[in-house]
Amino acid sequence: MTKKKYQQVADTIKQRIFTHAYPPKMLLPKQSEFAEEFGVSKITIKKALDGIAREGLIYKKSGLGTYVLGNTLINSRQDAPANAFDGLYNQQGANHVTSKVIKFEIEFPTEAIQAKLGIEANEPVYDILRLRLLDDRPFILEHTYMPIKLVPDLSTEILEKSIYDYIHRILKLQFGGAYRKIHANLPDADDVKYLQAGENTPILEVEQIVWLTNGKNIEYSTSRNLYNARSYTVVDLNDL
């Protein structure tokens, strides 16, 4: 899958950070300078820098500019920003992530799913269970519900790649925000079967509701992984 322009720009800037071409505490060039260098719009540069900031590699100071934080010693490749919207496929790279579709059905929502998606009982949803593999090893078990009216023509082929890429690139929809709850849990039968969890292996679960820019809820999902497989990071800056 060809990367979008902002992802290509972000990859180049991150490589400069990792190789210390942009050392920690350095003030980055202005967005207009990056735009001229890469031959793209300032909006594309902003999107690239926002993604890098979510990864904790740079930080913005009001009225001063954007500085390099550098790659901190407590994060790892498997970690993900807690506020990311680009999905696992883009975070880890298409060459590393594969998806096994375990369940893909259309059904009418239960009362609980109705409440979480803000839909009526007669509005069908996709019920999707996928095992996401990182370098061919079980990584994350995702259980997702989406209204069919917002995500039409979803297919197994799409599920084996990236739902988010389909939503953004083909359907031209943009996420407005998400509410995420991250907590520990005990393994269930699916965790044992698909994640190879032991009966008492701690599980990290991310439960989320994602909505579009028009306010409509497009996704309710849970993502579960072994306690030592992945963590979620937050960059907290004091801009006073």
N, C-alpha and C positions, 0 to 999 in steps of 0.2 A: 504494500500500500504506500503510495507516494505521500510524504509528509507535507502538511500545509506550510505556507510560507512562514508564518509566525513560529512554527515548530522548528523549521530549519534555522531561523535567526536565533531562537533560544538555544538550540544545540551548539551553535558557533560561540555564542557568548558564554555558555556554561563551560565549553572546552577551554576558553581563555581563562576562566576562573580556576578550573582544575589544574591548569599548567602554570598558574601564577603569572600569566601575561597580564591579568587583572588581579593583583595581590589583595589580600584582606585590607580593609579600611580605605581602599582607593575609591575616589569619586569617579563614577562612570561618565562617559560622554553623554551629552544631552540627547534627548530623543530625536531631535532634528538632525544631529550629527550621525546617529545610527541610521536614520531613515535615508540619508544621502549615501552613506557607505553601502547599505544593502539594496538600495534602489526600491524601497517600499514606502508605504505611508506611515505616518506617525502612529496611526491607530494600530497597525500591524506591530510596530515596535512596542507600543504600550501593552498589547496582548502578550507579547513574548516576555517582557519584563515582569508583568503581573504573574505569569506562570513560574518564572524563576524565583520571584519573591515568595510564592507559596511553598516552594521547596526549601526556603530558608537560606538561599545562597546570597541574596542581596536584600537591602532594606532601604526604605525611603524616609528621608527627613524633610519635613515640611519647610519649604522655602530654601532648602540647601541643595537637594538633588538626591540621587540614588547612589548608595555606597555598597561595596562588596563586603559581605560577611564572611564568605569563604565556606568551604565544606566542613561543617562541624564534626567533631570527633565522636558524637553520640548517635549519629544517624547512619543507616546502611542503605544499600541499594534497594532492598525489599520494602523499606519504609515508604509511606505515602503522606502527603500533606492532608491534614484532617479536613481542609476546606477545598480540596481539589474537585474539578468538574470534568476533567479530561478522560477519566476512565482508565482501567488497568492496561488496556491495549496500547494507549499512547504513553502511559507512565513508564512501562517497562520495555516497550518496543515490540513491534509486530513479529520480529524474529524470535522473540523469547516467550511470547504468550500464545497459548492455544486454548480452545474451549471445547469441552465435551457437553453436549446437550443431553441432559438426563430426562427432563420433562419439558414439553412445549404443548400446552393445551389452551383452549378457549373455553371460558366458563362464565357464569354469572357470579358476581361478587358476593361474598358473605357480608353480614352487617359490619364486621370489623374492617374489611377491605373497603366497603362503601365509605365508611367514616374517614379512613386514612386517605383515600383518593378523592373524596368529595363528589361521589357519583351516586346515581340511583341504582336500585336493584335490577333494573332491566337493561343496564349498560354493561355489555360484556367486556371482560378483561383477558389479557394473556396471563397465564400462570406458567412461569419459567423457572426451571432449576438447572443451573449450569455449574460444572466443575471447571474452574480456571486453573490451568497448569502453567507453571513457570519453568522453562527449560525442561519440559516433559515430566515435571514432578508436581503432585497435587499441591495446590497453593491456597485457593479460596473457593468456598462453596457459596454460590449466590442464589438466593431465592427472590424473584422479582415479579411484581404485578404492575401491569400498565394498561390503561384504557385503550381499547382498539380504536376508538374514534380519534385519539390523538396520535397513535402510532400505527397507521394502516399498513397492510401488506408486509408485516414482519415475517421473516422466513428463517428456516433452520440455517441456511447459508449465512445470513446476517448474524445470527446468534453465535455462530462458530467464529466470528470475527469481532466486530464492535457494534453494539447497539447504539452507543453514543455517537459514533461516527455517522451512522445511518440517520439518526435524529438531526444532527447538525448539518451534515453535508447534503443529504438527499431531501429530507423533509424541511430543511431551512428553519428549524426551531431552535430557540436559544433558552437556556436555563436562566431563571430569575433568581433562584436561591435554593437552599436545602436546609432542613433540620436534621441533624445527625446525633444519635446517642451511641456512645461507645462504652461497652461494658463487658465484664467477664461472665462466662457461662460454663455450664457443665456440658460435656459432649452428649449428643443424641445419636440415634442409630445411623443417621446419614453421615454424621461426622466420623464415626467409626468406619463406615463402609467406604466413603469417598476420600476423606482426608487422612485415613489411616491413624486416627486417634485411638489412644488407649481408653479404657473405660473411665479412667479418672484424669485424663489429660485436660488441662484447662483450655478453654476456647475463648478467643476474642471475637466479639460480635459487633458489627456496625449496623445499626438500624437507621434507616433514613427515609424521608419524604422529600422528593424533589419537585419543584414547581417551575413553570415556564414564566417568561416575562409578562404574560397576560394574567398570571395568577393561578392558572389551572394546574392542579397536581398531575404530573405525568408518571410518577414512579413511587411505589412503596417497595422497599427491598430490605433484605438482611444479607450481610456478607460475613461469613464465618471462617476463621483460620486458626491453626494451632497457635498457642500462646507465644511460641518462639519463632514463628514463621514471618510475622509482619507486625510492625508497630505504626502508629499514626502520630504525626508531628504537628506542632503548632509553633509558629514564630510569634513571640510576644514582645513588642517594642514599646518603650516609653518615649513618647514624642512630645513630652511637656517641656 
